[in-house]
């Protein structure tokens, strides 16, 4: 797949082109470095698309690297899931798949080099004491009592830390910079901590592990990365990365920060997503209500739509929140082009055509996708007994309701005009359970030879031929556009939407979907876009609603324009 960021040049492209023009780098080499401690979500998609697209645009390379420096939270399960998700999005790292753990020995040797230069020392302060000694934004920090150990003592203690001679958390290796520095990250940051925990790749070989701040810049340097694209929370860490690289005198990538993706009605925190899973608020990491790529894939989102969304929102230097309606708009836009149309009835009401022969079956020609002339047509069976949507009939129609009602004539999609002549009610509940109609055989195809018009066209399925299915309707997982912004005394869980999932157990779909495999996407005419769920069985299909047909993005844009003008 070949694509690049379209439109005007963003600030990252401008920096890259300036670097190339000035000869700072001879090419472009980016990377996507996730920590394998959870599943990727839509926010990661923005970083994936950005890094791979920049490399493609400038004829460069993009690495995939696991930032596996914390054995307590990482696993091979997450590694494999990340690789699968990046591939699903359409990107290929070729032979450039790496782990930070590939560089543990080199990072250790570089730490020894800094100790020898008097730029790092072993500290006996506890983690809590380190925080206390660090100071605040307005007060300088205090030097550790062990800051001025000799080089020889530091080398010996660091080697003993590696051999596992000290208890977990009892000692750290810290950079020796400036405890009064205005940037708190420069106040003798921790480079290594003791963790007696097995690593998913290195086993028990190591019991000291590098911090992210120590590993980040050096891993980029080892791989020859030219542009290290990070989110804004790492901006204050950049002077520290620069300091480490300058002290070591190694290849120095340029770090550029951009605003991470925030979406309405969504949380992006891995910790909060994990809480949703562990506490059973969702069915798992791939629940279609989750913003994980696995959840979006199960819901029916396409990689093309997600990539288009990421290109559309672009990159910025300031944090903001993107309306979920834009993502849904991108999904509709792509599915409208590629999803075949079928007819389905989610809340069925039986319709009987009393003057249609009982044994007769006709096969009517239906268009598979009006947006794709190559998609062709399909035969749809039509017979005496059909199902229509309950909402498509009213005993007492309100104003501007043009669908079926007693005495009213409507068009059946691809079929005939029908007129309601009788209604059957349940004697126990008085609810309408069946509508009886007559049809005009001269209106096949949906047009009357005498030129009479109707104001509504209804979709339907043949009761005799329909496939039974379960349909799951999804809504926002949260009731609040910004669930991270909680009121006093509440948590984000207090804003969970109790109506985020509605299960319709007995729906009917035209027989062309028989045997559809999980992941197959359709447009159910007049109802929305739907995807076959992995829970499907040969006996009963299960569909997830991907998005409704109603596109709210235009309304959102209009509201934003009014707010901007006001």
C-alpha positions as CSV (number, residue, x, y, z in Angstrom):
1,X,0.0,0.0,0.0
2,X,1.3,3.4,-0.9
3,X,-0.2,6.6,0.4
4,X,1.0,9.8,2.0
5,X,-0.4,12.7,4.0
6,X,-2.4,14.8,1.6
7,X,-3.3,18.5,1.6
8,X,-1.0,21.3,2.7
9,X,2.3,20.6,4.5
10,X,1.9,20.2,8.2
11,X,4.6,21.3,10.6
12,X,6.2,17.9,10.8
13,X,6.6,17.7,7.1
14,X,8.0,21.2,7.1
15,X,10.6,20.2,9.7
16,X,11.5,17.1,7.7
17,X,11.9,18.9,4.5
18,X,14.1,21.6,6.1
19,X,16.3,18.9,7.6
20,X,16.7,17.2,4.3
21,X,17.4,20.5,2.5
22,X,20.1,21.4,5.1
23,X,21.7,18.0,4.9
24,X,21.1,17.2,8.6
25,X,19.8,13.7,7.5
26,X,20.2,11.9,4.1
27,X,16.8,10.3,4.3
28,X,13.8,9.7,6.5
29,X,13.6,6.8,9.0
30,X,10.7,6.8,11.5
31,X,9.4,4.2,13.9
32,X,6.3,3.2,15.8
33,X,7.4,2.1,19.4
34,X,4.4,0.8,21.4
35,X,4.7,-0.7,24.8
36,X,3.3,-4.3,24.7
37,X,1.2,-3.9,27.8
38,X,-2.2,-3.7,26.2
39,X,-4.1,-3.6,22.9
40,X,-3.8,-0.8,20.4
41,X,-6.6,1.8,20.2
42,X,-7.6,4.5,17.7
43,X,-5.1,6.9,19.3
44,X,-2.3,4.5,18.4
45,X,-3.7,4.4,14.9
46,X,-3.0,8.1,14.5
47,X,0.7,7.5,15.4
48,X,0.9,4.4,13.2
49,X,-0.6,6.2,10.1
50,X,1.6,9.3,10.7
51,X,4.9,7.4,11.1
52,X,4.4,5.0,8.2
53,X,2.9,7.6,5.9
54,X,5.8,10.0,6.5
55,X,8.3,7.3,5.6
56,X,6.3,6.4,2.5
57,X,6.0,10.0,1.4
58,X,9.8,10.7,1.6
59,X,10.9,7.3,0.3
60,X,12.2,6.2,3.7
61,X,11.6,3.4,6.2
62,X,9.6,2.9,9.3
63,X,10.4,0.4,12.0
64,X,8.1,-1.4,14.4
65,X,9.7,-1.7,17.8
66,X,8.3,-3.0,21.1
67,X,9.2,-0.8,24.0
68,X,9.5,-3.8,26.4
69,X,11.3,-2.3,29.3
70,X,8.7,-3.2,32.0
71,X,8.4,-7.0,32.6
72,X,5.6,-6.5,35.1
73,X,2.9,-5.5,32.5
74,X,4.1,-6.8,29.2
75,X,3.5,-10.1,27.4
76,X,3.9,-12.0,24.1
77,X,0.1,-11.9,23.7
78,X,0.2,-8.1,23.4
79,X,3.2,-8.2,21.0
80,X,1.4,-10.5,18.6
81,X,-1.8,-8.5,18.8
82,X,0.1,-5.3,18.0
83,X,1.7,-6.8,15.0
84,X,-1.7,-8.1,13.8
85,X,-3.3,-4.7,14.2
86,X,-0.5,-2.8,12.4
87,X,-0.8,-5.2,9.5
88,X,-4.6,-4.9,9.5
89,X,-4.2,-1.1,9.2
90,X,-2.3,-1.8,6.0
91,X,1.4,-1.3,7.0
92,X,4.5,-3.4,6.5
93,X,7.7,-2.9,8.5
94,X,9.4,-5.5,6.3
95,X,12.4,-6.9,8.2
96,X,12.6,-4.0,10.6
97,X,10.9,-5.5,13.7
98,X,12.8,-4.9,16.9
99,X,12.5,-4.9,20.7
100,X,14.0,-2.5,23.2
101,X,15.2,-5.7,24.9
102,X,17.4,-6.3,21.9
103,X,19.5,-3.5,23.2
104,X,19.6,-4.3,26.9
105,X,23.3,-5.1,26.8
106,X,24.2,-2.0,24.8
107,X,22.2,0.2,27.1
108,X,23.9,-1.3,30.1
109,X,27.4,-0.7,28.6
110,X,26.4,2.9,27.8
111,X,25.3,3.3,31.5
112,X,28.7,2.1,32.6
113,X,30.3,4.7,30.2
114,X,28.3,7.5,31.9
115,X,29.4,6.2,35.3
116,X,33.0,6.3,34.2
117,X,32.5,9.9,33.0
118,X,31.1,10.9,36.4
119,X,27.6,11.4,34.8
120,X,25.7,8.6,36.6
121,X,25.7,7.2,40.1
122,X,24.0,4.4,42.2
123,X,21.5,5.9,44.7
124,X,20.1,4.2,47.8
125,X,17.1,6.5,48.2
126,X,13.7,4.7,48.1
127,X,11.3,5.7,45.3
128,X,9.3,7.8,47.7
129,X,12.5,9.5,48.9
130,X,13.5,10.3,45.4
131,X,10.2,12.0,44.8
132,X,10.7,14.0,48.0
133,X,14.2,15.1,47.1
134,X,13.1,16.1,43.6
135,X,11.6,19.4,44.7
136,X,8.8,21.2,42.9
137,X,8.3,23.6,40.0
138,X,9.0,26.5,42.3
139,X,11.6,24.9,44.7
140,X,14.9,23.2,43.7
141,X,15.6,19.6,44.5
142,X,18.0,18.3,47.1
143,X,21.1,16.2,46.2
144,X,21.0,12.5,47.2
145,X,23.4,11.7,50.0
146,X,25.0,9.1,47.6
147,X,25.4,11.5,44.7
148,X,29.1,11.9,45.1
149,X,30.1,8.2,45.4
150,X,33.4,7.5,43.6
151,X,33.4,6.1,40.1
152,X,34.9,2.8,41.4
153,X,32.1,2.4,44.0
154,X,29.4,3.1,41.5
155,X,30.8,0.7,39.0
156,X,31.0,-2.1,41.7
157,X,27.5,-1.4,43.0
158,X,26.0,-1.3,39.5
159,X,27.6,-4.6,38.6
160,X,26.2,-6.1,41.8
161,X,22.8,-4.7,40.9
162,X,23.0,-6.6,37.7
163,X,24.0,-9.8,39.5
164,X,20.9,-9.5,41.6
165,X,22.5,-9.0,45.0
166,X,20.2,-6.3,46.2
167,X,16.5,-6.4,47.0
168,X,13.9,-5.0,44.6
169,X,13.6,-1.2,44.9
170,X,16.6,-0.8,47.2
171,X,18.9,0.9,44.7
172,X,18.6,2.8,41.4
173,X,21.1,4.1,38.9
174,X,20.5,7.9,38.3
175,X,21.9,10.4,35.8
176,X,24.0,13.1,37.5
177,X,22.7,16.3,35.9
178,X,21.3,19.2,38.0
179,X,19.0,19.0,41.0
180,X,18.1,22.7,40.6
181,X,17.3,22.5,37.0
182,X,14.0,24.2,36.1
183,X,12.9,21.1,34.2
184,X,12.1,18.5,36.8
185,X,13.0,15.7,34.3
186,X,16.6,16.9,34.5
187,X,16.9,16.5,38.2
188,X,19.0,13.3,38.3
189,X,16.4,11.0,36.7
190,X,16.4,7.3,37.3
191,X,18.0,5.2,34.5
192,X,17.7,1.7,36.0
193,X,15.6,0.1,38.7
194,X,15.8,-3.3,40.3
195,X,13.0,-5.6,39.4
196,X,13.2,-9.3,40.2
197,X,10.7,-10.2,37.6
198,X,11.0,-12.5,34.5
199,X,10.8,-10.8,31.1
200,X,8.7,-12.2,28.3
201,X,11.8,-12.4,26.1
202,X,14.9,-12.4,28.2
203,X,13.5,-14.6,31.0
204,X,15.5,-14.1,34.3
205,X,18.7,-12.9,32.6
206,X,18.1,-9.4,33.8
207,X,16.9,-8.1,37.2
208,X,17.6,-4.4,36.4
209,X,15.6,-2.8,33.7
210,X,16.1,0.6,31.9
211,X,13.5,3.3,32.4
212,X,11.7,4.6,29.3
213,X,13.6,7.9,29.6
214,X,16.9,6.1,29.4
215,X,16.0,3.6,26.7
216,X,13.9,5.9,24.4
217,X,16.5,8.0,22.7
218,X,19.3,5.4,22.6
219,X,17.0,2.8,21.0
220,X,16.2,5.4,18.3
221,X,19.9,6.1,17.9
222,X,20.8,2.4,17.5
223,X,18.3,2.0,14.8
224,X,19.4,5.1,12.9
225,X,16.0,6.8,13.3
226,X,16.1,10.3,11.9
227,X,12.8,11.7,13.1
228,X,11.4,10.5,16.4
229,X,7.7,11.4,16.4
230,X,6.2,11.6,19.9
231,X,3.1,12.9,21.5
232,X,3.1,16.2,23.4
233,X,3.5,14.6,26.9
234,X,7.1,13.9,26.0
235,X,8.0,17.4,25.0
236,X,9.4,18.2,28.5
237,X,11.5,15.0,28.3
238,X,13.2,16.0,25.1
239,X,16.1,18.0,26.9
240,X,16.8,14.8,28.8
241,X,17.0,12.6,25.7
242,X,19.2,15.2,24.1
243,X,21.5,15.2,27.1
244,X,21.9,11.5,27.1
245,X,22.7,11.4,23.4
246,X,25.1,14.3,23.7
247,X,27.0,12.7,26.6
248,X,27.4,9.4,24.7
249,X,28.3,11.2,21.4
250,X,26.1,8.9,19.3
251,X,23.7,9.4,16.4
252,X,21.2,12.0,17.4
253,X,17.6,11.8,16.0
254,X,15.4,14.8,16.0
255,X,12.4,14.5,18.3
256,X,9.2,16.2,17.2
257,X,6.0,16.2,19.3
258,X,2.4,16.3,18.1
259,X,-1.0,16.3,19.8
260,X,-2.4,12.9,20.7
261,X,-5.9,11.9,19.6
262,X,-8.8,12.6,21.9
263,X,-12.3,11.5,20.9
264,X,-15.7,12.4,22.3
265,X,-17.6,9.7,24.2
266,X,-14.3,7.8,24.5
267,X,-11.5,7.1,27.0
268,X,-8.0,6.4,25.7
269,X,-6.2,5.6,28.9
270,X,-4.9,2.0,28.9
271,X,-5.5,1.8,32.6
272,X,-9.1,2.8,32.2
273,X,-9.7,0.5,29.2
274,X,-8.2,-2.4,31.3
275,X,-10.5,-1.5,34.1
276,X,-13.5,-1.7,31.7
277,X,-12.4,-5.2,30.7
278,X,-11.5,-6.5,34.1
279,X,-14.6,-5.3,35.8
280,X,-16.9,-6.7,33.1
281,X,-18.3,-3.4,31.8
282,X,-17.5,-4.7,28.3
283,X,-17.1,-8.2,27.0
284,X,-13.4,-7.9,26.3
285,X,-10.7,-5.9,24.5
286,X,-12.5,-6.6,21.2
287,X,-15.9,-5.5,22.4
288,X,-17.3,-3.4,19.5
289,X,-17.9,-0.5,22.0
290,X,-14.2,-0.3,22.8
291,X,-11.9,2.2,20.9
292,X,-9.3,-0.6,20.5
293,X,-8.5,-1.5,16.9
294,X,-9.7,-5.0,17.7
295,X,-13.0,-3.6,18.9
296,X,-13.4,-1.4,15.8
297,X,-12.5,-4.2,13.5
298,X,-15.1,-6.5,15.1
299,X,-17.7,-3.7,14.8
300,X,-17.0,-3.5,11.1
301,X,-14.8,-0.4,10.7
302,X,-12.4,-0.7,7.8
303,X,-8.7,0.1,7.8
304,X,-9.3,2.4,4.8
305,X,-11.8,4.4,6.9
306,X,-9.5,4.7,9.9
307,X,-6.5,5.8,7.7
308,X,-8.7,8.4,6.0
309,X,-9.9,9.6,9.4
310,X,-6.3,10.0,10.6
311,X,-5.3,11.9,7.4
312,X,-8.4,14.1,7.7
313,X,-7.7,15.2,11.3
314,X,-4.1,15.8,10.5
315,X,-1.4,16.7,13.1
316,X,-1.3,19.7,15.4
317,X,0.9,21.1,18.2
318,X,-2.0,21.6,20.6
319,X,-4.3,19.1,22.3
320,X,-7.9,19.1,21.2
321,X,-10.8,16.7,21.1
322,X,-12.2,15.3,17.8
323,X,-15.9,14.6,17.5
324,X,-16.6,10.9,17.2
325,X,-19.1,11.9,14.4
326,X,-16.1,12.5,12.1
327,X,-14.8,9.0,12.5
328,X,-18.2,7.6,11.9
329,X,-18.5,9.8,8.8
330,X,-15.3,8.4,7.4
331,X,-16.6,4.9,8.0
332,X,-19.8,5.6,6.2
333,X,-18.0,7.2,3.4
334,X,-15.9,4.1,2.7
335,X,-18.6,1.5,3.4
336,X,-21.0,3.4,1.0
337,X,-18.5,2.6,-1.8
338,X,-17.8,-1.0,-1.0
339,X,-20.5,-2.6,1.1
340,X,-23.1,-4.6,-0.8
341,X,-26.8,-3.8,-0.1
342,X,-29.2,-6.3,1.4
343,X,-32.7,-6.0,2.9
344,X,-33.1,-6.9,6.6
345,X,-35.9,-6.5,9.1
346,X,-34.8,-5.9,12.6
347,X,-38.2,-5.6,14.4
348,X,-40.5,-7.7,12.3
349,X,-44.1,-7.2,11.6
350,X,-45.8,-9.8,9.3
351,X,-47.4,-8.5,6.1
352,X,-49.6,-10.8,4.1
353,X,-50.6,-10.0,0.5
354,X,-54.1,-11.5,0.4
355,X,-54.5,-11.5,-3.4
356,X,-51.1,-13.0,-4.1
357,X,-51.0,-16.7,-4.9
358,X,-50.0,-18.8,-1.9
359,X,-47.5,-21.0,-3.7
360,X,-46.0,-18.4,-6.0
361,X,-42.4,-17.2,-5.7
362,X,-40.9,-14.5,-7.8
363,X,-37.3,-13.5,-7.9
364,X,-36.9,-9.8,-8.3
365,X,-33.7,-8.1,-9.4
366,X,-32.0,-6.0,-6.7
367,X,-29.0,-3.7,-7.1
368,X,-26.0,-4.8,-5.0
369,X,-24.4,-1.3,-4.8
370,X,-25.5,1.7,-6.7
371,X,-22.1,3.3,-6.0
372,X,-20.3,0.5,-7.8
373,X,-21.6,-0.3,-11.3
374,X,-19.4,-3.4,-11.3
375,X,-21.2,-4.9,-8.3
376,X,-24.1,-6.1,-10.4
377,X,-27.4,-7.4,-9.2
378,X,-28.9,-10.3,-7.2
379,X,-32.2,-12.1,-7.2
380,X,-34.4,-11.5,-4.1
381,X,-37.3,-13.9,-3.5
382,X,-40.8,-12.4,-3.1
383,X,-43.9,-14.3,-2.0
384,X,-47.3,-13.9,-0.3
385,X,-46.0,-13.5,3.3
386,X,-43.3,-10.9,4.1
387,X,-41.8,-9.1,7.0
388,X,-41.6,-5.3,7.3
389,X,-40.4,-3.1,10.1
390,X,-42.8,-2.4,12.9
391,X,-42.0,1.3,12.5
392,X,-43.2,1.2,8.9
393,X,-46.8,0.8,10.0
394,X,-49.1,3.0,12.1
395,X,-52.7,2.5,13.0
396,X,-53.1,6.2,13.4
397,X,-50.3,7.9,11.4
398,X,-49.0,11.2,12.8
399,X,-48.6,14.2,10.5
400,X,-46.0,13.8,7.8
401,X,-45.9,10.0,8.3
402,X,-46.1,8.6,4.8
403,X,-45.5,4.9,5.4
404,X,-48.1,2.2,5.6
405,X,-51.4,2.8,7.4
406,X,-55.0,1.5,7.0
407,X,-56.2,2.3,3.6
408,X,-52.8,3.7,2.4
409,X,-50.8,2.5,-0.5
410,X,-46.9,2.3,-0.5
411,X,-44.2,0.8,-2.7
412,X,-42.2,-2.3,-1.7
413,X,-38.6,-2.0,-2.7
414,X,-37.9,-3.7,-6.1
415,X,-41.5,-5.2,-6.0
416,X,-45.0,-3.8,-6.1
417,X,-47.4,-1.3,-4.8
418,X,-49.4,-2.7,-1.8
419,X,-52.4,-1.3,0.0
420,X,-53.3,-2.0,3.6
421,X,-56.9,-3.5,3.8
422,X,-57.0,-5.2,7.2
423,X,-55.2,-5.4,10.5
424,X,-54.8,-8.4,12.9
425,X,-54.4,-7.7,16.6
426,X,-53.3,-9.9,19.5
427,X,-56.4,-10.3,21.6
428,X,-54.4,-10.4,24.8
429,X,-52.3,-7.2,24.2
430,X,-54.3,-5.5,21.4
431,X,-51.0,-5.0,19.6
432,X,-50.9,-5.2,15.8
433,X,-49.3,-8.6,14.8
434,X,-50.2,-8.7,11.2
435,X,-51.1,-6.3,8.4
436,X,-53.0,-7.6,5.3
437,X,-52.6,-5.9,2.0
438,X,-53.6,-6.2,-1.6
439,X,-51.0,-5.7,-4.4
440,X,-51.3,-4.3,-7.9
441,X,-49.6,-6.8,-10.2
442,X,-49.2,-4.1,-12.8
443,X,-46.7,-2.2,-10.6
444,X,-43.8,-4.8,-10.7
445,X,-40.5,-2.9,-10.3
446,X,-42.2,-0.2,-8.3
447,X,-43.9,1.9,-11.0
448,X,-47.6,2.3,-11.8
449,X,-48.6,2.3,-15.5
450,X,-51.4,4.8,-14.8
451,X,-48.8,7.2,-13.3
452,X,-50.1,7.3,-9.8
453,X,-47.6,8.1,-7.1
454,X,-46.9,6.9,-3.6
455,X,-44.9,8.8,-0.9
456,X,-43.0,5.9,0.7
457,X,-40.9,2.9,-0.3
458,X,-40.5,0.1,2.3
459,X,-37.9,-2.6,2.5
460,X,-39.0,-6.2,3.3
461,X,-37.9,-9.8,3.4
462,X,-39.7,-12.9,2.3
463,X,-41.0,-14.8,5.4
464,X,-40.5,-18.1,3.7
465,X,-36.9,-17.5,2.6
466,X,-35.5,-15.2,5.3
467,X,-32.4,-16.0,7.3
468,X,-32.9,-15.6,11.1
469,X,-30.2,-13.6,12.8
470,X,-29.3,-11.8,16.0
471,X,-28.5,-8.2,15.6
472,X,-26.5,-6.1,18.1
473,X,-27.1,-2.3,18.1
474,X,-24.3,-0.3,19.6
475,X,-24.4,3.3,20.9
476,X,-21.8,5.5,22.6
477,X,-20.2,3.7,25.6
478,X,-20.5,6.9,27.6
479,X,-23.3,9.4,28.1
480,X,-20.9,12.3,28.4
481,X,-18.9,13.7,25.5
482,X,-15.8,14.1,27.8
483,X,-16.0,11.2,30.3
484,X,-12.4,11.9,31.5
485,X,-13.7,15.2,32.9
486,X,-15.4,13.9,36.0
487,X,-17.5,15.8,38.5
488,X,-16.4,15.8,42.2
489,X,-17.0,12.5,43.9
490,X,-17.5,10.6,40.6
491,X,-15.3,8.5,38.3
492,X,-15.5,7.9,34.5
493,X,-17.5,4.8,35.2
494,X,-20.4,6.9,36.5
495,X,-20.9,8.0,32.9
496,X,-21.2,4.6,31.3
497,X,-24.2,4.4,29.0
498,X,-26.6,1.7,30.2
499,X,-28.1,1.7,26.7
500,X,-24.8,1.3,24.8
501,X,-25.9,-2.2,23.6
502,X,-29.3,-3.4,22.5
503,X,-29.6,-7.0,21.4
504,X,-32.4,-7.9,18.9
505,X,-32.7,-11.7,19.2
506,X,-35.0,-12.4,16.2
507,X,-34.3,-10.5,13.0
508,X,-34.8,-11.6,9.4
509,X,-32.4,-11.0,6.5
510,X,-32.7,-11.8,2.8
511,X,-31.1,-15.2,1.9
512,X,-28.2,-13.8,0.0
513,X,-26.3,-13.4,3.3
514,X,-26.4,-17.2,4.0
515,X,-22.9,-18.5,4.8
516,X,-21.4,-15.0,5.2
517,X,-18.1,-15.1,7.1
518,X,-17.2,-13.1,10.2
519,X,-16.0,-9.6,9.1
520,X,-18.3,-9.4,6.1
521,X,-19.9,-6.0,5.9
522,X,-23.3,-5.0,4.4
523,X,-25.5,-2.1,4.2
524,X,-29.0,-3.1,5.5
525,X,-31.1,-0.8,3.3
526,X,-32.6,2.1,5.3
527,X,-31.1,0.8,8.5
528,X,-27.3,1.2,8.5
529,X,-24.1,-0.7,8.0
530,X,-23.6,-4.0,9.7
531,X,-20.9,-6.6,10.1
532,X,-21.0,-10.4,10.7
533,X,-19.7,-11.1,14.2
534,X,-17.4,-14.0,15.1
535,X,-20.1,-15.3,17.4
536,X,-22.0,-16.4,14.4
537,X,-22.8,-20.1,13.9
538,X,-24.0,-22.1,10.9
539,X,-27.4,-22.1,12.5
540,X,-27.7,-18.4,13.3
541,X,-25.8,-15.4,12.1
542,X,-24.9,-12.5,14.4
543,X,-24.5,-9.0,13.1
544,X,-23.0,-5.9,14.7
545,X,-24.3,-2.5,13.7
546,X,-21.2,-0.6,12.5
547,X,-22.8,2.8,12.1
548,X,-26.3,4.0,11.3
549,X,-27.1,5.7,8.0
550,X,-27.7,9.0,9.6
551,X,-24.6,11.1,9.2
552,X,-24.4,13.7,12.0
553,X,-21.1,15.2,10.9
554,X,-22.6,17.9,8.8
555,X,-24.6,19.1,11.9
556,X,-21.5,19.0,14.0
557,X,-19.6,21.1,11.5
558,X,-22.4,23.6,11.3
559,X,-22.4,23.9,15.1
560,X,-18.7,24.3,15.3
561,X,-18.8,27.1,12.6
562,X,-21.6,28.9,14.5
563,X,-19.5,28.6,17.7
564,X,-16.4,30.0,15.9
565,X,-18.4,32.8,14.4
566,X,-20.1,33.7,17.7
